[in-house]
Amino acid sequence: MIALALALAGAAPGPMVRTDDGPVRGEAAGNGAIFRGIPFAAPPVAALRWRAPKRPKHWTQRRAAVAPHAACPQIVYGDWNRSAAEASNEDCLFVDVRTPDLHGTLPVLVWIHGGSNRAGAGGGTIESQITDQGIVLVSVQYRLGALGFLSHPALSREQGGHSGNYGLMDQQAALRWVRRNIARFGGDPARVTIAGESAGAMDVGLHMLSPGSRGLFGQAIAESGTAGFGTAARSLAANEAIGVQIARRAGLAAPATAAQLRTLPVAAVLAADAKVDVPALDDDSFVWLQSIVDGRVLTDTPARLLARGQVNAAPLVIGINARELTLHNGLPAAAATVQREFGASADRALRLYGLQPGGVPIRDPRVGDVTEQLAADVTFRCPAIAVSNALTAHGRAVWQYQFDYAPPGGSVSHASELGYVFNPPKPGQPPLQAYWIQFIKTGQPNGNGLVRWPAYDRIARRYMAFDQGGPIAKANLRRDICDLRDAP
C-alpha cells in the first residue's frame, strides 16, 4: 500500500537526479538508470512556435521520467513512423538518458534520430544496452518538418532578418543541456560525441558548420548523411517562399502575419507541408533535407564553409551503406539524373554507369543495379567523400567506412548498420559497436583486437569496408565516379 501510494503521488522509489531545471526520477537499469522525457526546453507552442527554444519553467517537485513520451508532430509516411506520428504532440522537446553509473565520469554519446527531418522520434533509443560498454547515452528530440524548419517573411521581420532551422536550434539547446547537466548522470561534459543517421547525420554535419554549436561536442559520427546531402543549399529567400506556400495551403491569405501563423492548427500545417512543391528538387520528400542558409544557424552554404575550413573542430567518423535508397522515378529517370547531377562531366559519368546511348546499364554485385548505384553515389557516397576531402585538406581527422554486411537471406539498405551499432554484438557480425565505442572513448576508432582502421587522406582515400568477410581496409571508394562530383 505504501509503494502504491508513493507511485500515485509521483514519488515512487527510483534513482533521482537534480537537473538545473528541477529534480527528475528515473528507473533502475542494472547498476545504472534510465530517464525518459526530461524537458530541455519549454513546449514550443502558442507564442513560442517558430521561435528559438527557451529554457523550461523551473520545477521543484520531483518529476517522473519513466514513461514513454510524445514524438514531435508528423504525419504517417509508412509503418516505419506510424507509432511516432500517432503519439505526436507539439510538447515534445525532451532528452532521454541512459547511464551505467550515476557516479561515473564517462564519455557521452548524443544521438540525433533520422527521418528526413520531418518524421521519427528519439524515444526508444535508450533501450539500447550500448551503455554497458562504459558510456552515457542521450537521445534528443527536435521539431520536425515545417514546424521545425519553416521560414517566412513575417517570422524573419520579427526575428532580426532570420527564420527557419528551429529544429537545429532545438538540438543546440539539448547539447547545452548536456553540457550543464550530464555530470549529474555520470557523464563527462568534456567528452561528448554527437552522432546520427540519415537526417540525423545531416544535422551532425550542420553542427560541424554552425557557429551556435561551437564547443558543444568534441567528436562526431555521421552515418549515411552529410550537411548538404549532395544538393545545393537553399537561401533564406527560397525557404521563405516555401513558407508562404505552406501558409497559403494551410488556409492563410498573403500577407500572413506571425501571429496568424501561430494560430494555425498543427494538422493544417502538417497537411500543407506534405503537399509542398519545391521546383529545385526532383523529389519533394527531400524538402527538409536541403540545408537552409538562414544567416543565423547556418551562415553560408556547406560547400563554401567546408572549402574555407570554417568547421567546428572535431574528429569525424563518416560513411555510407553499399546500397541506400532507390532512385526517384527509377531507371527511366537515370540518364536525366546523371545529366543534371554531373553537369560538365555528365558524358563521362553516363559511360561509367553504362547509360550512354546504346550502352548497357552496369550492375554491380556489391552496390546494386544502376539505379541503386546512382542514388547512393549522388546522395550519400560522393558527398561523404567530398566532406572527407574538404576536412582533411584542413588537417582534420576523418575515418571513412562503407557498410556492406547482410545477415543470411537479408540485404543491405538504408539504416542497415544501426542494429550493429546499438545491439549487443554476436560472433561473426561486423564489430561496428566496438569501433564506435573506441572512437567515443578516445577520439579514434582503433583498439586492441580490432583490425586497424586507417585514417582517411585525399591521396590514398583509405576506408574501412564492413562486409561478409569482416572488416578490411580498402582504398579509393568509387573514385572514378566521385572524382566527377564534389558536392557535399
Order of alpha helices (4+ residues) and beta strands (2+ residues): alpha-beta-beta-beta-beta-beta-alpha-beta-beta-beta-alpha-alpha-alpha-beta-alpha-beta-beta-alpha-alpha-alpha-beta-alpha-beta-alpha-alpha-alpha-alpha-beta-alpha-alpha-beta-beta-alpha
